[in-house]
Amino acid sequence: MFSNRQLLRRQLLTWLLVPLFLLLSTDTFISYWVAVSFSQRAHDRTLVEIAREVSLYLRRANGGALALQMPAEARRLLLNDPVDRVYFQVAAPDGRAVAGSSLPAPDRKPTPSAREVIYDARANGDPVRIVELTLDADAISGRPAAVVRVAETMDKRNNLAREILLSVVIPQLLLILIAGIVVWIGVVRGLAPLQRLQRSLASRSHLDCSPVSEEGVPGEVRPVVHSFNELLARLNRVLTHQSRFISDAAHQLKTPIAALSTQYQVAMRERDPERMRLAIERLSPMLERLSRLVSQLLSLARNEPEAVPTVAMDWLDLNALALEAATDWVPEARKRRIDLGFEAAAAPVMVRGDAGRLRELLDNLLDNAIRYTAEGQNVTVQVTGGAAPGVAINDDGPSIPPHERERVFERFHRLLGSSQDGSGLGLAIAQEIARLHGARIDLSEDTDGIGNTFAVSFPPQLPG
């Protein structure tokens, strides 16, 4: 089995060396073809010259017949070769053999204008190269018309082609081998920084989210390391938020759970059934507060921007959503004798958002307003349209001092002296939901000078 590093090295070497050897193979084939072609042309010219020399000894014999009058010395010089066997044939135009060996004619009849024809054939069982020279009658020299064929075996040609090929291919093969060694060394050295990076990452603790150093990392890999560091930073933020959430949850749940345990022990110690029933009844509001706290903790974790990869945004009418929320809170407002009003915008106010989360935002703002507004006072929900749509919750509760207006959105923060029961999470949840939608919540004094205004402002909406 190969490690990832070995696989990468093998792939790089494959992509670099295989083309080199393919190039060598292609070049070898081309070099062989060029060597054979060159050897053929060189020896063909020699073969043509031999045929012409033989033609010089053609004469007209007694009776006008074609005859070859070649001295033995000339025959030895022209037709003897230390490497190849040389054959010749003299024939009359009608094909009748006059002298020499029997040699095959060309497969295709030469054209009238072709006086020299060179072709491959076999003679005495050997492959040969043949030159056929067609001669017209020459009155000056007294030579009659004739056909001269000279054949030669292929040994010299093949030897020359082989020598040319080896002289070309061997240096190229050496160059390819040197290039392969250089490529191997280059790949190994090039991958060395990646090996160091791999060892650095392998030795890191699973709790270490610090950035990976880019020192010594190749330029091509730095974007990967940079993206990895960004991922570590995001992961660190998520882990930090999770750790904070677990710590906050443990801290906030410890008190109500301890109270429930204490009240349960009190109830179990009672022997009087009526007093036991009263003690158990006191558990109900504690359980409700605990259930609300758990629900808010889960909502806070669900709406943290760092923990939410994407939010499905749809077009919705802020008028309709705010009216629905205000209507659902009317019974609670009436129970507390609070006048809950609603002022809609003149036309539908379309915004992009997650209807469930925005409804949760409005519920938390309305819960906060109704919880801290005294009996007989007013709470108003007002929707505004235009380029920057929004919704405002106006209440007549105790005015929040300016130096506390930022801190009320912090988790578990509650104003000193507040007598209302709450966890300090509602406004924090509303703030997180607003951030998910690119909106903001501004807290200011109410326009009538009594109470507070929580205004949710959405970014300019551009319907697609």
N, C-alpha and C positions, 0 to 999 in steps of 0.2 A: 504494500500500500504506500502511496505517495502522500506526503504532507502537502498542504496548500502551497507552501513555498516551493516545494519540488515540482508540483504541477505547473506553477507559473513559470519556473525556470525551463521545464520541458517544453511548454507551449512557446515560449520566446525562442528557444533554440530551434524548435521545429519550424517556426515561421521564418527564421533567419537562415538556417542551414539548408532546408529543403529547396528553397528557390535557388540557392547557390549551386547545389548538385543538379537541379533541373537545368540550370543555365549551362553547366559543364556538359551534361548529356546532349543538350541541343547543339552546343558549340562543337562537340566531338562529331556529331552526325554531319553538320555542315562542313567541318574540316575534312572529314572522310570524303564527302562528295567533291569538294574542291581538289583534294589530293588526287583522287581517281581521275577527275576531269583533266587536271594538269598533266598527269602521267600519260593519259591516253593521247592528248594533243601532241606532247613531245615525241612519243614513239610513233604516232601516226605519220608525222612529218618525215621521220626516218624511213618508215615503210614506203611512203610515196616516192622518196628519193631512190630506194632500191628498185622499185618497179620501173622508174624512168631509166635507171642505169641498165636494167635488163632489156628495155625496149631499144637501147642503142645497138644491141647485137642482133636485131632482127634483120633478115635479108630475104631476098627473093631467090630461091634455089632454082636448079634446072627445071624447066617446064613451068616456071612462074609460081611454084608452090611456096608457101610461107615456111621459113626455116630459122632456127636459132643457132647462130654461129658465135658461141661464147667460149673463150679460152678457159682452160681449167683453172688458171691463176685468177682470172676475173671471177669465175664461179666461186672459188674458195674465199676470195675477199668479200664478195657480196652476200653469200648465202651461208657462210659459217659463222656461228655466234657461240661464245663460251657459256651462255646462260640459256637462251631459248633455241628452239628448233625453228628453222626458217624453211618454208616450202614455197615453190613458185610453179606457175603454169602458164604456158603460152598456148592460145587457142585462136583459131580462125574466126572471123566474124560470124560464121554459121554455127559456131560452137564446137567444131572439131578440134580435139586436143592435138597440139603439135609437139610440145616438149613439157617436161616437168611432171609434177605429181598431179593427182586428180583432186581438184578443189571445188567446193560447191559454189554455184552462182548465187547472187543475192536473191532473197525471197521475193523482192519486188523488182520489176524490170526498171532500170534507170531511165530517166528522161533523155531525149536526144541531146539536150544541152549539157547533161552531166557527163563529163569526161573522166572524173574520178569518183569512185564510190567506195566508202569504207563501212564495213559491217562485221558483225560477230557471227561465228559459225564454229563447226567442229571439223577437225582433220585428224585422221588416224586415231579417233577417240579422244583427242585433246581439244579443249576450247582454244580457239585461235582468233586473232584479229586479221582480217583480210582487206587488202586494197585491190580494187579492180580498176585498171587503167584501160580505157578504150582509145585506140589509136587509129587515126585516119591514114590512108596511103600517102606517102611522101615521095614525090617523083625525084626530088633532088638527091636524097640519100638512097633511093631505090628501095625504101621500106614499104612493104604492102600493109594494108589494113590488118589490125590484129587486136586481140584482147589479152592483156597481161594481168595475171593475178599473183600477188605475193602475200603469203600468210606467215604469221609469227605467233608462237605460243605466248602466254600472258605472264610468265614469271618475272621478267624485268619490270613490267608495268606494275604488277602487284607489289614487288619489292620497293619500287620508288614511291608508290602511294603510301605504303606502310611507313617508310622513312619520313615522308612529309608529315603524315599524321602524328607519328610519335614526336617529331620535333616541335609540333604545335601543341599537342595535348599534354605532354609531360610537364612543360613549364606551367601550363594553366592548371593542371592538377595540383602541382606544388603550391601555386598561388591560392587555389581553393582551400587546400589543407591549412595553409598559413592563415587565410581569412577565417576558417572555421575555428582555429585556436584563438585568434583574436576576438572573434564573436563570443566564444565560450568565456574567455576571461572577462570581456566587457559585460556580459550578462551577469556573471557571478559578482563582479564588483558593483555593477549597477543595482543589483538586488540587495547588496550588503546593508544600505540604510533601511530597507524594508525589514530585513532580518532584525536589525537593532530595534526598530519600532515594534516589531512583533514581540521581541523579548521584553521590551519596556511595558507593553500592554499586558503580557502574560504575568508579569511580576506584580502588577497593581492589585491592591485590595479591592474587593467588591464595594467597599464603602468610599473609595477614593474617586471623587467626581471632579478633581482638579483638571485643568486643561492639559492636553498632551503637548509637550514641547515640539515646535516645528524646526528646531535647530538640526541641521544636517539632513533634513528630509528633502528629497528631490522636488524640484518645482512642480512636476506633474502630479505629485502625490499631495502637495500642500493643500489644494482645495478639499481633498478627501479628509485630511487631518482637521482642517478648519471646520468642515461640516460636522465631523465627529465631535469636535470640541463644543460646537453649538448644541449638538444633541446632548452632550454631557451637562451643559449648562441648563438646558430645559429639563432634563431628568433630575438635576440637583434641585431645581425650583419645585418640581412636582414632589420629590421626596421631602423637601423642607416643609411644603404645605401639608403633606400627609402627616409628617411628624408633629407639626404644630396642631393639626386637627386632632390627632390621637391624644396629644397632651391636653388640649383644651377640653376634649370630650371627657377624658378621665377626670380632669379637675372639676368640670361642671356636673358630671354624673355622680361624683363621690358624695356630695352633700345630700341630694334628694334620696339617693339609695340608702345612705346612713339614716336619714329621717324615717324612711319607710321601714327599715329594719328595726329601728327603735320603737316605732309605733306598733309594729307587729308583735314585738316582744311584750309591750305593755298590754296589748289585747289578749295575748296568750296567758298572761299571768292573772287576768281577771277570772273570778269564779262566778260572779253574778252575770247571768246571760244578758241582762239589759245593759250593763256597763261594758260588757264585751262587744255588744252590737254597736254601741256608741263609739268605742275605740276603733272598731273596724270601719265604721262610716268615715272616720277621720282619714282613713287611707285613700279614699276616693279622690279628693282634690290633689293629694300628693301624687297619685298615679297619673292624673290628668296633666299636672305640671311636668312630670317626668316624660310622659308621652309627647307633649308639646316640645320639650327640650330635645328629645331624640329626633323628632321630625325636623326641627330647625337645624340641628347639626347635620343631618343627612342632606337637607336642602342646601346648606352652605357648602358642603363638599361637592354637591352635584353642580353648583353654579360657579365654582372658582374658575376663572379664565384659563389658568395653567392646567387644570384637570379636564377641560372640555376641548376636544380636538376641533369639532365643528358644531355649529348650531344651525338647524334647518330654519331658514328664514322664508316666510310667506308674507304676501301683502294682506294686511288686515286693517279694519276700520277702528281707529282709536276711540272714536265716539261710542261705538257699539261695545267695545271691550270695557271701557270705563263705566258705562251705564250698567252693564251686567255685574261688574264688581260692586258698584255702589248699591245696586238693588239687593244683592246677596247680604250686604252688611246692614240693611235697614232693620231687621229684627234685633240685632245686637245693639244698634243705636237706640232703638225704642226702649229696649230693656234698661238702658242707662239714661233714658229721657234726654237724648241728644237729637237735635234737629240736623239730619243728614240731607244736604241738598246736592243737586247736580246741575251743572251748566254746560250744555253741549256747544260745540262749534256750529257755525251756521251751515256748514257743508261737511260731508264725510272727510275725515282726516286719515289718509292712507299712509301707513308706515310699514316697513319690512321688519318682521320680528317673529319670535317664537311665541305663539299665543299663550301656551301654558306658562312659560316663564314670565311673560309680561303680566299675566293675571296674578301670578305669585308676587310680583313686585308691588302691584296695586294693593293686594290683600295685606301685605306687610305694612305699607304706608297707612292704609285705612285702620288697621289694627292699632298701630301706634297712635294715630290721631284720636280714635275713639277711646282708647285706654286712658289717655292722659287729659282728655277734655272733661270738665266738670259737668254735672247735671244741669240741664237747662241751657247749655251753650250750643254753639253751632260748629259743624264740620261740612265743608263744601268741596266737591270734586269739580274741577273746571278744566275743560279741554280747549286747547287753542290750536288753530291751523296755521296756514301760511307757509313760508319758506322753511321755517324751523318749527315743526309741530311739537306739541308737548302736552302734558297733563299736570295739574297742580292740585295738591291737597292742602286746603286751608283749615286750620283748627283754631279754637279759642282756648287751648291749653296753656300751661305756664310757658312763658317765653324762654327760649333757650339762650343763655348768654352768648355773645359773639365768640368768646374764647373757647366755648364748648362745641361750637357748630361743626367743627371738623372731627372732633373726637367722638361724637355720637354715632358715627358710622363705623367706629372700631368695634371689633368683636368683644362682647361681654362688657362693654362700657355702659354704665348707667349713671345718670345724674345723681349727685348727692342730695339726700333729702327726699327722694322720690318714694312715695308710699305705694305705688302700683307694683303688682307682681309681674315680673318679666325676666327674660334671660339675657337681654342685651344683644340679641342676634338678629332681630327683625330688620333693622336698618342696615346692618352689615350685609344681609342677604339681598336686600333691595339694591344696595350699591354694586354688588357683584353682578347681578342680573343686568343692571344698566350698563356696566362696562362691556358685558358680552354683546350688547346691541350698539356699542359705540355712542351711547347716551351718557348723560351726567345728571346727578341730582344736586340741586342747589337748595340750601336751607337759608331762609331769611325771615325777618319779622313780617307778620301779616300786614297787609296794606291798611287795615283799620287800627293798627297799633296794638291789637290784642292777639296773642297766640303766635303761631308759626305758619310758614308756607314751605312745603316740600315740593319743589318744581322739577319735574323730569323733562329734560330737553333732549329731543332726538336730533341727529344730524340732518341736514337738508336731504329730502327724499327726491330721488330722480326715477320715476317709474320707467321701466324698460319698455 
